[in-house]
């Protein structure tokens, strides 16, 4: 198994280093898709501009073209792409999705990838379509697992990527993932999800990622095929995707569409391009419109790559400072369909699973973004522990929050009194001794959040009172609400 | 009065053109602050890099320095700054806030601005501090208005900026604005708000902007002094701010802080800079850290300007496509203190005022961002008109939304029936004949919004039923909820 070293974590995301024959990939990594027939931007130019040392190309396209096949067999895929960094290859599975079938044996195309010197070769798995019925999906999973087992035997030095299929059926994904986990391979792509991303069915995308990831070995990197628009990158990474490939920089450019961190715009809809990347700082919208088509496409593709790679940097920074959930929720604010995906994560079993990977503390404060913030694993953990561990000593006094940490205002009262003091916080009730626990004191909220979040906190308080059969006692209160100091 | 031509509008924002002696400013405009003592980046370089033809400098600093004063009097301020674009000058009011007082007569400094050839000169108004009591604030307003009246008489060709003061007292702001509106001047800055922005007291900032703007002539541009971080630009522009100045590019750079569209980061906290501007594409974090201090400061300042100006472009694009509220709410998602400001706008009288400036339709769809989205003026308008205009013909049938426009599913049933059909939408009930009205059909929501928004829509339905004394009749329903098609 390839060496995959994990350096830092936040949620299920990790900053890691994966060793391959042509160098080390730092994860989370975005691998731009290179079309061997038409290189809009050459891999070596990408490396210089974006410091990216890995890409992905399609071995089936190379295999099907006599000239490319011969060249890559004699000189190697690295020579064909004029690139000596890491090259991952896909197997033709995506072509089988597009055209219905592919004209090659699965072992043959896997060996071909090995023989042309691919660093990471992918098995020819069977693409489960989102509307495949259960019987079809199950059959494809069984066949995919069989192919994986036979393929990895001949992988040699090449890393083997064994894809998890199973359509939108969680149990089939789980079963496929478990079987794949037993196989001696290196990377697990989540497959069959491109149609979900193309139609922005992000809740189902998340269902596929989660039910695969839950059952895969933690020690292996997860790849997401065809990750599309960068707006979905943070969500994928937060759920444990370590590597993604994307051809959207080129596909969008062909339609004269600009990728932005917050969406997409057609060139024809813009008089000024709201961007400062080197492309957009050099040429303006008018000049782009007047360029010849080819040059325009190349420039837009470059712009799109600038955006994609700076978004990846932001994701890495968020992992390091522990603010990846904030970033995911920020993207959900921009695209309501990502909210649907976050709703899916509110299921009890998923919250429980996510909570297991939650760090004890973070470098950055907890920021309230929207109602979804109150369903983050750290909030779930706090509320669960509070209810299971905290036993009021008898009566309790319930107080409003004034400033943070709450002890600043209430500690003296608490020390003088035999009664427990519990503060009403947006996280639920906070017994005074816990007031410096992360993220209670290190949190930023608006003066009012939203009614749903307020009711959620209220419910936790009521549960606490009921469970311990206590009633809050009335005491006159001092101090006024002033949280600005902490902001 | 200077010529100010309005080209496009969204909310209270406008894209306009303001004529000055040294050229036309396209609004909304960001004027970088130039320190005449230390030009980190020369105005002419800014023009080349950012296509910015206007800036602001401080006439009081020029006046106080013997050498600068003489030079600017003999050769003009444009020669001093080596810039032949638009130069606005401030008067020393900000220095009086910082140092307690300034050592110059108000008429003298206003005439000085005229004499050095400033394009837009500012009166020496009295800075009302946020914690000034009412008596002090009132005295300052009276004196400021007096000074404005005396100053504008001598303005000659220079445009005169007459600042609205009044502290956090809405009635004083209103009174000051009304008085200023009667004076023959060209621009109205909202003054005394820098301390609010420095402490991110955005709800009070909005209170000051709104109570000023409400009472100023619509035909004149509004300026915001010291607009700070770009995260607040969209909110200011949405409330009618046409021009802003900001020195934060330089102030942040001095502390080695990078401005981003989503916040601020210290250089020392980053291993990689999540940005693709020409500066960050040329040098990386390590190289920046190893540079000499001066060069580093200059590079960070350039980066900060790249961000500020591309944010301004995004604001303009949002105005043109009618999505500025979405942008404001997106920023509020990133910074909870901007949510406090949006809460302030939910006051009935402000909603009513905002609604008056609401266009009939927009180019872009309505996107749900968070609970604040359901308090946008367009939603307020829809609900108000629905309750005042729509009279059910007798019974009504209440239906769930299936797809949009709702008529696709329900029109036949409606045509066959004598009963009105009303669809439960996130905007409140929608009687079938109104289903194609903006933004009902042109809207994007997650499958579930949030409880507060759901209850708001429910309340509007109940109001409608009560007001018209009708009860919904039960009818078996067909069709299933599937809104994905429109996404």
Interface residues (C-beta under 8 A of the other chain):
Chain A: X49 X199 X200 X201 X203 X261 X262 X265 X269 X270 X271 X272 X273 X274 X275 X276 X277 X278 X280 X281 X306 X307 X309 X310 X311 X313 X314 X316 X317 X320 X321 X329 X330 X333 X334 X336 X337 X339 X340 X343 X367 X368 X369 X370 X371 X444 X445 X446 X447 X448 X450 X451 X452 X455 X484 X487
Chain B: X49 X199 X200 X201 X203 X261 X262 X265 X269 X270 X271 X272 X273 X274 X275 X276 X277 X278 X280 X281 X306 X307 X309 X310 X311 X313 X314 X316 X317 X320 X321 X329 X330 X333 X334 X336 X337 X339 X340 X343 X367 X368 X369 X370 X371 X444 X445 X446 X447 X448 X450 X451 X452 X455 X484 X487
